Structure formats: structure tokens, C-alpha cells
């Protein structure tokens, strides 16, 4: 983002006597988690969203805590109209780890503040740009002297921690009870999950190995790995020493015909002899019933650095610095989008996955995915390949289990790639966002094949930056295990909270919107996506939801989604009439049906993330069906018997 910015033209329409009269009731005040402490607070702060009318600025209290940046206002009418309401964060709250850049805004300039520096001058305005493209601007015109400086320094100190133990998860004392629904998700931490996966796929020629017991050989790999039956652990242990991060060839999925999907890292740069790699590839060949030679897919491009460079350009495109820039971008939007190369990377990943899937399914050939450390693009392509081939991974619990297996358990460095920590040795890159975008593209081409929808994917990206969930907080399973044990000194054991326990963040009415009403559970075919650039689209809900000017009032895809849910209710009503003798359930449906239908027509295109003042209350509040009902029923799989 450029450091220069044209005058925003901001004019206050609020008088100082009015500002002094602001009071917040208990509902409007910032809610704190157990263990969360206030770092800095500023009164009489004005918040206005860029590109909107400055007269719509709202006034309130800006607070920096050890967990979030929070803005609470007595006049914020949006909170009642905000569709998705997070139990951990208010409508104008952002977790500190979500913050990407902090800018000091002047009359005609914009200066990026450097992490670790100490601001000494007066701060009139701050602009916060987040990793999910959300951006908020705050004015300290009516605040006490040095309020802006205090907020800026608090953010610079707490947003960019250098130590993992400084993340809020280590201080959070919120009580937590595992949800029974979590039993449906396979975490792939214990031996039995890998054993069951091997049995589920019924892939011959492979076995479980405990060569990495207690993480002794490869600290960044899991304890239980699946390897060819013919290779002995002593040979495996010796070979692992030759690979980056000791990531030797590991099985992640396979077919009953013996074709397998295998992941591995490159050999160490100092190794010039490929003997050990060739030995393991020979064992992989022997594991195939027909002794077929495996094919190696080189996944060195795009690199994490390439992905990060594209993301920065995409972020700048999604966060225009002024109305003038926004209008100029509109004339050449697709050219600017193409220059980011983001969709090119999406196309590359989908193409690689499609090619791998074709070789496995049609040619019964084992595929070995190989890249640098084996834990970045390997995760993306491996996951996509399995989604294309295996309909189980298109279900809600299957998708969550897939992320646990190919990302969490296999050691994708989430703490580094998501930018939870700052260090010159850490390479930040939103590889996980690239994967979610690829899944979204598949969902557009196969709208009945997935039990999850785009709202689920967008929410998952937001949740990846909330630093109380261990799922995306660590670089490997060993780090997660060590944190849960505590160090016996200053840090007590970290409570492991899985992001898949959605009740921690949302009510049932919100999680009900994660399911796809068009899902057809009988669709088990192998996907054959069109992966060319011309077949891809922009994930507008995720990237542009904070630009109110781009939102379609009372229109867009959400209306189609809600109409589909409405039709599900209509069909269920017919079923109820056939089985409900007393007519109690049918009466409840009829009571809210017309009101629900009327509210659907008022939904905006960025539902359920819209914060426009024209929005209405959540229509799901008026539906009588629970998340369980909406999750298990759809237009295409309702039992009409």
C-alpha cells in the first residue's frame, strides 16, 4: 500500500459537549475473556470506515487488550443488525493477530508504523488494515492528549510478538468443555485415527510406523506415519536424516487398487547423492500391487514468497486508500487483479491437484508430491486432490478431518505463515487462504457436491487468526503437545481448544448458515474441475465484504441460498403434515413463514457479513429449525417417504 494518501476530507459533525455526554451500558461495553487485560484505552474516539461518508462517523471508546482491538459505541446501531455475531469479538473488534498493518494518517500522507518502534509524536488518526481485508480508521481529534500515541504504541508492542508464549492462548483462562460433536472430527494425533484412515481407504501395501515415537527423529512430523510395508524402520530412520526437516515419503491417502498419494520434502541441499531417496521410491513402487513406478510431482512453484507477494497486491486492491483510488481501480479492475497473480496461483494448484487425481483414479498410479520442506504447497495440492477424489472430504466433518490430517498433523507452520509472530527468520505467507480459495472455486463449479458453503470457508479464514484456538496456533504437533504440558515455571499448560468446536464462537443460528442447502449426499463422483484462469472467479464475499459500495442491497447470492433454505422448510412442512397428527410443528412453521420470506427479500449481497445500516436482523432468528436440522436436510436429499 502506498505511503501517500490524498486528504480524506473528514469533517466532524459532532460537538465537544455531545462527545462528553457519551455513556455505555453493560451491553455496549467491551466484553473481556478470563485472563484478558486492558493495555490502553482512549475515550471520545471517532471511527469511520474508509470510502464512506465522514458524517457517518461514530464515537466511542477504543481499547487495546492483550487479546483484541475493540471499539465500543453507545450509538452503534449496527450491532443489532450484524448478522454473524461472534461470542468472542464484537462487530468492531479484531483479534490482535488479525491486524496486518498500522498506518499513521496525516493531512495528505500515510505512514506505515514499524513493529517494535516507539511513536513519540502526536497521532491524529490511525488506519488499521487486517489480514482478512477489513480496515478501520480512527480519529483522536476529541480524545485526550497523547491518546492516539498511547493506542499506537500499545498496538505496536502487542500486535507483533516475538515469542510464542506472548500469544493470548497462554493467558486465556476461559473454561472449556469438549463438545460431544467433536468426536466426529478425526484429529490424526493418535495412532488409531491413522489406522482407521488406512482401513477406510483399504489401500494395500502400507503399514503404520512408530519410528518417530516421541518426536525423536523428526520433531515437526507426527509420531505415527504410514510407510511402505517393505521398508524397515532402521532403514527409514537412516533415510530421514537426508531430507529437509526429515520429512521422508509419507502416505496420506490411497485407493483399494493400490494407487497412493504420498508426500515428501526435498533432500537436504548438502546431499548430492539421491541414493536414499531412490531407495524409498523403490519401496513405494513395491507397495503397489502391480509394482507400478510412482510419479513425482514437483511443487516448488509458487513458493511461499510468491504467494505472499501476490497476497500483498491483492490486499492493496481490496483496501483502496481513497474514493478516487477506488474509482480508478474500477476502470481497470481485472487488469489489476491479473497483475496480482493470485488467481494464477489458484489455477496452478487446482491444475496440479486435478492432474494428480487423474493419474490416481484413471491410471491407478501412485503420486508423490515433493517440495522444499514438504509442508506448504504439499498441503494445498494434497488436500485438493483428496477433495476431488473422495466425497467424504466434501462433508463438514470430512473437510475438518482433512485439514487436521494434511495441515495440522503434517506440520504446516501456521504460526509462521499466518504471521502470529514477527522475526527476520520467519517467512509469512497465507498458504492456507490460497487453499480455501481453491476450495471455493470447486464449490462454484460443483454447488451440490459440498456440505459446506462459502460462508463456512470465509468464517474459517477469520477464525484462523483468533489466538485462543490451538488448531492454527502452532507450527507442528510437538509444539502443541509441549504447550499443553506447560513448562513448569512461568507458563501453565495451554488449554487446547479446537476451532471446530464452533459453539465457542457462534450461536446455533449462525452455525446453521455454514451448511449448503443444495448438498446432495448421493453425489460421490470424482470431480473434474475446469482449472484454467478463464474458469475462475473472485471470491467476493471473503475479499470485498468490507467495501460497502460494492454490496448489492437486497440482492445477490445470499438470497438464493436463503430461498433454498426456505424451500427446505416447505418440504419439511409437507412431511410434518404427514406425520404430525396434532399439527403442532406445522402450526409453528406457518406462524413465521411469511415473515421469514419477507426478510429474505431484504438481505444484502455480503450476508451474513454485511454491516450496512440498511441491513435487517438475521432471518435465521425467525426460522424454527435448528443447526442439526439444517445440517442434515437439503432440497436434494430429503426423504419423502
C-alpha positions in Angstrom: 0.0 0.0 0.0 1.4 3.4 -0.9 2.5 5.6 2.0 0.9 8.7 0.4 -2.8 9.4 0.7 -5.0 12.2 -0.6 -6.9 14.3 2.0 -9.8 12.2 3.2 -11.9 15.3 3.6 -13.0 14.2 7.0 -15.2 16.8 8.8 -16.6 16.3 12.2 -20.4 17.0 12.7 -20.2 16.3 16.4 -19.8 19.0 19.0 -17.5 18.6 22.1 -20.3 18.9 24.6 -22.1 16.0 22.8 -19.0 13.9 23.0 -18.6 14.4 26.7 -22.1 13.0 27.3 -21.3 9.6 25.8 -22.1 6.7 28.2 -22.0 3.0 27.5 -24.4 0.5 29.1 -23.3 -3.0 30.0 -24.3 -4.4 26.6 -22.4 -1.8 24.7 -19.2 -2.1 26.7 -16.4 -4.3 25.6 -16.6 -7.9 27.0 -13.5 -9.4 28.3 -12.4 -13.0 28.5 -11.0 -14.5 31.6 -7.3 -13.7 31.5 -7.7 -10.7 29.1 -6.3 -7.4 30.4 -6.6 -3.8 29.2 -3.3 -2.4 27.8 -4.6 1.1 26.8 -7.9 2.9 26.4 -8.9 6.1 24.7 -12.2 8.0 25.2 -14.1 10.1 22.7 -12.6 8.4 19.6 -14.2 8.7 16.2 -14.4 5.7 14.0 -15.2 6.0 10.3 -14.9 3.4 7.6 -12.8 4.4 4.6 -14.8 5.3 1.4 -17.9 6.1 3.3 -19.5 9.5 4.2 -17.4 11.1 7.1 -20.6 12.4 8.6 -21.4 8.8 9.5 -18.5 8.5 11.9 -19.5 7.0 15.2 -18.0 7.9 18.5 -16.9 5.7 21.3 -14.2 4.1 23.4 -11.2 2.4 21.7 -9.5 -0.2 23.8 -6.4 -2.3 23.3 -6.3 -5.5 25.4 -3.9 -8.5 25.4 -6.4 -10.2 23.0 -8.0 -7.7 20.8 -8.5 -4.1 19.5 -12.0 -3.1 20.4 -14.2 -0.2 19.6 -17.4 0.2 21.7 -20.0 2.9 21.0 -23.3 4.0 22.5 -24.6 5.0 19.1 -23.5 1.9 17.2 -26.8 0.6 15.8 -25.0 -1.9 13.6 -24.5 -4.4 16.5 -28.2 -5.2 16.4 -28.1 -5.7 12.6 -24.9 -7.6 12.4 -25.8 -11.0 11.0 -22.9 -13.1 12.2 -22.3 -12.3 15.9 -19.1 -13.7 17.4 -19.2 -14.6 21.1 -15.5 -13.6 21.4 -15.4 -10.4 19.3 -17.8 -7.5 18.8 -18.8 -6.1 15.4 -16.0 -3.6 15.7 -13.4 -5.8 17.4 -10.4 -7.5 15.8 -8.1 -10.1 17.3 -4.6 -8.6 17.6 -3.2 -11.4 15.4 -5.6 -10.4 12.6 -4.0 -7.0 12.3 -1.6 -6.8 9.4 -0.5 -3.2 9.1 -0.9 0.0 11.2 -0.7 3.4 9.5 -0.4 6.9 10.9 -2.6 9.1 8.8 -1.8 12.7 8.3 -3.4 15.5 6.3 -2.1 14.2 3.0 0.2 11.4 4.0 0.0 7.8 5.2 3.0 6.4 7.1 3.3 2.8 7.9 4.4 2.2 11.5 7.2 -0.2 12.0 6.8 -3.1 14.6 9.0 -2.5 17.6 9.3 1.2 17.2 8.1 3.7 19.7 6.0 6.6 18.5 6.9 9.8 20.2 4.9 12.4 18.2 1.2 13.2 18.3 -1.1 10.8 16.5 -4.3 12.3 14.9 -5.6 9.3 13.1 -4.8 5.6 12.8 -5.7 3.2 10.0 -5.8 -0.5 10.8 -5.6 -2.9 7.9 -6.3 -6.6 8.7 -5.3 -9.9 7.1 -9.0 -10.6 6.1 -9.1 -7.2 4.2 -11.1 -5.4 6.9 -9.8 -1.9 7.6 -10.9 0.7 10.1 -9.9 4.3 10.7 -9.9 6.1 14.0 -9.6 9.8 14.7 -8.4 11.1 18.1 -9.5 14.7 17.4 -11.6 14.9 20.5 -9.6 12.5 22.7 -7.2 13.4 25.5 -3.7 14.5 24.6 -1.4 11.5 23.7 -4.4 9.1 23.4 -3.5 8.3 19.8 0.1 7.8 20.7 -0.8 5.5 23.6 -3.0 3.4 21.3 -0.4 3.2 18.6 2.4 2.2 20.9 0.2 -0.4 22.6 -0.6 -1.9 19.2 3.0 -1.9 18.0 4.0 -3.7 21.2 1.3 -6.3 21.4 0.3 -7.0 17.7 3.7 -8.3 16.7 5.0 -10.6 19.4 8.5 -12.2 19.0 7.8 -15.1 21.4 5.1 -17.7 21.0 4.4 -17.6 24.7 3.2 -14.0 24.4 0.1 -15.0 22.4 -3.1 -14.7 24.3 -3.7 -18.5 24.4 -1.1 -18.7 27.1 -3.0 -16.2 29.3 -6.6 -17.3 28.5 -8.4 -18.8 31.5 -11.8 -19.2 29.9 -13.4 -22.6 31.0 -13.7 -25.1 28.2 -15.6 -28.4 27.9 -15.1 -30.5 24.8 -18.2 -30.7 22.7 -19.6 -34.2 22.0 -19.9 -33.3 18.3 -16.1 -33.1 18.2 -16.0 -36.9 18.2 -17.0 -36.7 14.5 -13.8 -34.9 13.7 -10.6 -37.1 13.2 -7.6 -35.2 14.7 -4.9 -37.6 13.4 -2.9 -37.2 16.6 -3.3 -40.7 17.9 -2.4 -43.9 16.2 -6.0 -45.2 15.8 -7.0 -42.3 13.5 -4.3 -43.1 11.0 -5.1 -46.8 11.4 -8.8 -46.1 10.7 -8.0 -44.0 7.6 -5.8 -46.8 6.2 -8.7 -49.2 6.8 -11.3 -46.8 5.4 -9.4 -46.4 2.1 -8.5 -50.1 2.1 -5.2 -49.2 0.3 -2.9 -52.3 0.3 0.9 -52.3 0.6 1.3 -49.8 3.5 1.8 -50.0 7.3 2.0 -47.8 10.4 5.4 -47.0 11.7 6.4 -45.6 15.1 9.9 -44.7 14.1 9.1 -41.1 15.2 7.8 -42.0 18.6 8.0 -39.1 21.0 9.1 -36.9 18.0 12.7 -38.2 18.5 13.6 -38.4 14.8 11.5 -35.7 13.1 10.2 -33.1 15.6 8.0 -31.4 13.0 6.3 -34.6 11.9 3.7 -36.6 13.8 4.6 -39.7 15.9 2.7 -42.2 13.7 3.4 -42.2 10.0 2.3 -44.6 7.2 5.1 -46.1 5.1 5.5 -48.9 2.6 5.2 -52.4 4.1 8.6 -53.5 2.7 10.7 -50.7 4.4 12.1 -51.4 7.8 12.2 -48.7 10.5 16.0 -48.9 10.7 16.3 -48.1 7.0 13.6 -45.4 7.4 15.4 -43.7 10.3 18.7 -43.5 8.3 16.9 -42.2 5.2 15.0 -39.5 7.1 18.3 -37.8 8.0 18.8 -36.9 4.4 15.5 -34.9 3.9 14.6 -31.4 4.8 13.0 -31.4 8.2 13.4 -35.2 8.0 10.2 -35.3 6.0 10.6 -38.6 4.3 7.9 -40.0 1.9 4.7 -40.4 3.9 1.3 -41.9 2.8 -1.8 -39.7 3.3 -4.4 -41.3 1.1 -4.9 -44.3 -1.2 -7.3 -46.4 -3.2 -8.4 -50.0 -3.0 -6.4 -50.7 -6.2 -3.2 -49.7 -4.6 -2.7 -46.2 -6.0 -1.5 -43.9 -3.2 -1.0 -40.2 -2.5 2.4 -39.7 -0.9 4.1 -36.5 0.4 7.8 -35.8 1.0 10.3 -32.9 1.2 13.4 -32.3 -0.9 16.7 -33.8 0.0 19.0 -31.5 2.1 20.9 -29.0 -0.1 24.1 -30.6 1.0 23.1 -34.1 -0.2 24.3 -34.7 -3.8 23.6 -38.4 -3.8 20.0 -39.4 -4.4 20.6 -43.0 -3.2 18.4 -42.8 0.0 15.6 -41.1 -1.9 15.7 -43.7 -4.7 15.6 -46.5 -2.1 12.4 -45.2 -0.6 10.9 -44.6 -4.0 11.7 -48.2 -4.8 9.8 -49.3 -1.7 6.9 -47.2 -2.8 6.9 -48.9 -6.2 6.9 -52.3 -4.4 3.9 -51.2 -2.3 1.7 -51.1 -5.5 0.0 -54.4 -6.3 1.2 -54.1 -9.9 4.6 -52.7 -9.0 3.9 -49.5 -10.9 6.6 -46.8 -10.8 5.3 -43.8 -8.9 5.1 -40.3 -10.5 6.8 -37.4 -8.8 5.0 -34.0 -8.9 7.4 -31.1 -8.3 5.6 -28.4 -6.3 8.3 -25.9 -6.0 6.2 -23.2 -7.6 4.6 -21.0 -6.5 6.8 -20.6 -3.5 5.5 -19.2 -0.1 7.3 -16.0 -1.1 5.5 -15.8 -4.4 2.2 -16.4 -2.6 2.8 -13.7 -0.1 3.8 -11.2 -2.8 0.5 -11.9 -4.6 -1.4 -11.6 -1.4 0.0 -8.2 -0.6 -1.0 -6.9 -4.1 -4.5 -8.5 -3.6 -4.8 -6.9 -0.2 -4.0 -3.5 -1.6 -6.6 -4.0 -4.3 -9.2 -4.8 -1.7 -8.3 -1.9 0.6 -8.3 1.2 -1.6 -6.9 4.2 0.2 -9.4 6.8 -1.1 -12.6 7.2 -3.1 -10.5 8.4 -6.0 -8.3 5.4 -6.0 -11.3 3.1 -5.6 -12.9 4.7 -8.7 -9.7 4.5 -10.7 -9.4 0.8 -9.8 -12.9 0.1 -11.1 -12.0 1.0 -14.6 -9.1 -1.5 -14.8 -10.1 -3.9 -12.1 -9.4 -7.2 -14.0 -6.1 -6.0 -15.2 -5.1 -5.1 -11.7 -6.4 -8.4 -10.4 -4.4 -10.3 -13.1 -1.2 -8.4 -12.1 -1.5 -9.7 -8.5 -1.1 -13.3 -10.0 -3.3 -14.5 -7.1 -5.8 -16.3 -9.4 -2.8 -17.7 -11.4 -1.6 -19.4 -8.3 -5.1 -20.7 -7.6 -5.2 -22.1 -11.1 -1.8 -23.7 -10.7 -2.8 -25.5 -7.5 -6.1 -26.7 -8.9 -4.4 -27.9 -12.1 -1.7 -29.8 -10.2 -4.4 -31.4 -8.0 -6.6 -32.3 -11.0 -3.6 -33.9 -12.8 -2.7 -35.9 -9.6 -6.3 -37.1 -9.2 -6.5 -38.2 -12.8 -3.3 -40.3 -12.5 -4.5 -41.9 -9.3 -8.1 -42.5 -10.5 -7.8 -43.3 -14.2 -4.2 -44.7 -14.4 -4.0 -46.4 -11.0 -0.7 -44.7 -10.4 0.9 -43.6 -7.1 1.6 -39.9 -6.9 4.5 -38.5 -4.8 4.2 -34.7 -4.1 7.5 -33.1 -3.4 8.6 -29.6 -2.4 11.1 -27.8 -0.3 10.1 -28.7 3.3 7.1 -30.6 2.3 4.7 -28.6 4.4 3.4 -25.7 2.2 2.2 -26.4 -1.3 2.2 -30.1 -0.5 -0.6 -29.3 1.9 -2.6 -27.4 -0.7 -2.3 -29.9 -3.6 -2.6 -33.0 -1.4 -5.9 -31.7 0.2 -7.4 -30.6 -3.1 -6.5 -34.0 -4.7 -8.4 -35.8 -1.9 -11.4 -33.5 -2.2 -11.6 -34.2 -5.9 -11.3 -38.0 -5.4 -13.1 -38.7 -2.1 -16.6 -37.4 -1.4 -16.1 -37.9 2.3 -13.8 -34.9 2.4 -16.6 -32.7 0.9 -18.7 -33.2 4.0 -18.4 -30.9 7.0 -16.7 -33.4 9.4 -14.7 -34.9 6.5 -13.4 -31.4 5.5 -12.4 -30.6 9.0 -10.7 -34.0 9.4 -8.8 -33.4 6.1 -7.4 -30.1 7.5 -6.4 -31.9 10.7 -4.6 -34.6 8.7 -2.9 -32.8 5.9 -2.3 -29.4 7.6 -2.3 -29.6 11.4 -0.9 -33.1 11.9 1.5 -33.0 9.0 3.1 -29.8 10.4 2.1 -26.8 8.2 3.9 -23.9 10.1 0.7 -22.0 10.9 2.3 -19.7 13.5 4.9 -18.6 10.9 2.8 -18.5 7.8 -0.2 -16.7 9.4 2.1 -14.1 10.9 1.3 -14.8 14.6 5.0 -14.0 15.3 7.4 -11.5 13.9 11.1 -12.3 13.2 13.5 -11.8 10.4 13.8 -15.6 10.2 10.0 -16.1 9.8 8.5 -16.1 6.3 4.9 -15.1 6.4 2.6 -16.4 3.7 -1.2 -17.1 3.5 -0.9 -20.6 2.0 -4.0 -21.6 3.9 -6.0 -18.8 2.3 -4.8 -20.0 -1.1 -6.2 -23.4 -0.3 -9.6 -22.0 0.9 -9.8 -20.0 -2.3 -9.2 -23.2 -4.4 -12.0 -25.0 -2.4 -14.3 -22.0 -3.1 -13.6 -22.3 -6.8 -14.6 -26.0 -6.7 -17.7 -25.1 -4.8 -18.7 -22.7 -7.6 -18.3 -25.4 -10.2 -20.0 -28.2 -8.1 -22.6 -26.4 -5.9 -24.3 -29.7 -4.9 -21.1 -31.7 -4.1 -20.2 -29.9 -0.8 -21.9 -30.0 2.6 -20.1 -26.8 3.5 -20.6 -23.4 1.8 -18.7 -20.2 1.2 -19.8 -18.6 4.5 -18.2 -21.5 6.2 -14.9 -21.0 4.3 -14.9 -17.3 5.0 -15.5 -17.8 8.7 -12.8 -20.4 8.8 -10.3 -17.9 7.4 -11.3 -15.3 10.0 -11.1 -17.9 12.8 -7.5 -18.9 11.8 -6.3 -15.6 13.3 -8.1 -15.9 16.7 -5.4 -16.8 19.2 -7.2 -19.0 21.6 -7.6 -21.9 19.2 -4.7 -24.3 19.0 -5.7 -25.5 15.5 -3.9 -22.7 13.8 -1.6 -21.5 16.6 1.4 -23.8 16.3 3.9 -24.9 13.7 3.7 -28.6 14.4 2.1 -31.2 16.7 5.1 -31.4 19.0 4.8 -27.6 19.8 1.1 -28.1 20.5 1.9 -31.1 22.9 4.6 -29.2 24.7 2.4 -26.1 25.2 -0.4 -28.3 26.6 2.1 -29.7 29.2 3.4 -26.3 30.3 7.0 -25.5 31.2 6.6 -25.9 34.9 7.8 -22.3 35.5 6.1 -19.2 34.3 3.6 -20.8 31.9 0.8 -23.0 32.9 -0.4 -25.6 30.4 -2.3 -24.1 27.5 -5.9 -25.2 27.2 -6.2 -26.8 23.7 -9.4 -25.5 22.1 -10.2 -26.8 18.6 -11.6 -24.3 16.2 -14.0 -27.0 15.0 -16.0 -26.5 18.3 -18.0 -23.7 16.7 -20.1 -23.2 19.7 -17.2 -21.3 21.3 -17.7 -18.5 18.7 -21.2 -18.7 17.4 -24.8 -19.5 18.3 -26.8 -22.2 16.6 -28.5 -19.7 14.2 -25.0 -18.6 12.9 -23.6 -22.1 12.5 -26.7 -23.1 10.7 -25.5 -20.8 7.9 -22.4 -23.0 7.4 -24.3 -25.8 5.6 -25.1 -25.9 2.0 -28.9 -26.4 1.4 -28.2 -27.7 -2.1 -25.9 -30.5 -0.9 -26.6 -33.9 -2.4 -25.1 -36.7 -0.4 -25.6 -39.1 -3.2 -23.0 -37.2 -5.3 -19.9 -39.3 -4.8 -18.4 -38.9 -8.3 -14.8 -37.8 -8.9 -14.8 -34.1 -9.6 -13.4 -32.9 -12.9 -13.0 -29.2 -12.4 -12.1 -26.6 -15.1 -8.8 -25.2 -13.7 -7.9 -22.7 -16.4 -7.7 -19.0 -15.4 -10.8 -18.1 -17.5 -12.9 -20.6 -15.5 -12.0 -18.9 -12.1 -13.8 -16.1 -10.3 -13.0 -13.7 -7.5 -14.1 -14.7 -4.0 -16.0 -11.5 -3.4 -17.6 -12.5 -0.1 -14.1 -13.0 1.5 -12.2 -10.2 -0.1 -14.7 -7.4 -0.7 -17.2 -7.7 2.1 -15.8 -4.6 3.9 -16.4 -2.3 0.9 -19.9 -1.3 1.4 -20.0 0.4 -2.1 -19.7 -3.0 -3.7 -22.6 -4.5 -1.8 -25.8 -5.2 -3.7 -28.7 -4.0 -1.5 -31.5 -6.6 -1.2 -29.9 -9.0 -3.7 -27.0 -11.3 -4.6 -26.2 -14.9 -3.9 -27.3 -14.9 -0.3 -30.9 -14.5 -1.4 -30.6 -17.7 -3.5 -29.1 -19.5 -0.5 -31.9 -18.4 1.8 -34.6 -19.2 -0.7 -33.2 -22.7 -0.9 -33.4 -23.0 2.9 -37.0 -21.7 2.7 -37.8 -24.4 0.2 -36.3 -27.0 2.6 -38.7 -25.8 5.2 -41.6 -26.0 2.8 -40.8 -29.6 2.1 -40.3 -30.4 5.7 -43.7 -28.9 6.4 -45.3 -31.3 4.0 -43.5 -34.1 5.8 -44.7 -32.8 9.1 -48.3 -32.8 7.9 -48.0 -36.4 7.0 -46.5 -37.4 10.4 -47.6 -34.7 12.9 -51.1 -35.7 13.9 -51.7 -32.8 16.2 -50.3 -30.2 13.8 -48.2 -28.5 16.4 -45.0 -28.4 14.3 -46.8 -27.3 11.2 -48.5 -24.5 13.1 -45.1 -23.2 14.2 -43.8 -23.2 10.7 -46.8 -21.3 9.3 -46.5 -18.7 12.1 -43.1 -17.5 10.9 -43.2 -18.4 7.2 -44.5 -15.2 5.7 -42.3 -13.1 8.0 -39.3 -15.2 7.1 -40.0 -14.9 3.4 -40.3 -11.1 3.7 -37.0 -10.8 5.5 -35.2 -12.9 2.8 -36.0 -10.2 0.3 -34.2 -7.6 2.3 -30.9 -9.5 2.6 -27.8 -7.8 1.1 -25.2 -9.5 -1.1 -22.5 -9.8 1.7 -24.8 -11.6 4.1 -24.0 -12.7 6.7 -21.0 -10.3 7.0 -22.8 -7.2 5.9 -22.6 -4.2 8.3 -24.5 -1.7 6.2 -27.1 0.3 8.1 -29.7 -0.9 5.6 -29.4 -4.4 6.7 -32.1 -6.2 8.7 -31.9 -8.6 11.6 -30.9 -12.2 11.0 -33.8 -14.0 9.2 -32.4 -17.3 10.7 -33.7 -15.9 14.0 -37.2 -16.4 12.7 -36.6 -19.9 11.4 -37.8 -22.7 13.6 -35.2 -25.2 12.6 -32.0 -25.9 14.5 -28.5 -26.3 13.1 -28.9 -30.0 13.3 -32.0 -29.9 11.1 -30.4 -27.6 8.5 -27.2 -29.6 8.5 -28.9 -32.9 7.8 -31.6 -31.8 5.4 -31.3 -30.4 1.9 -33.5 -30.0 -1.1 -31.7 -32.8 -2.9 -31.6 -35.4 -0.1 -34.8 -35.1 1.8 -36.6 -38.4 2.4 -40.1 -38.0 1.0 -41.3 -41.5 2.0 
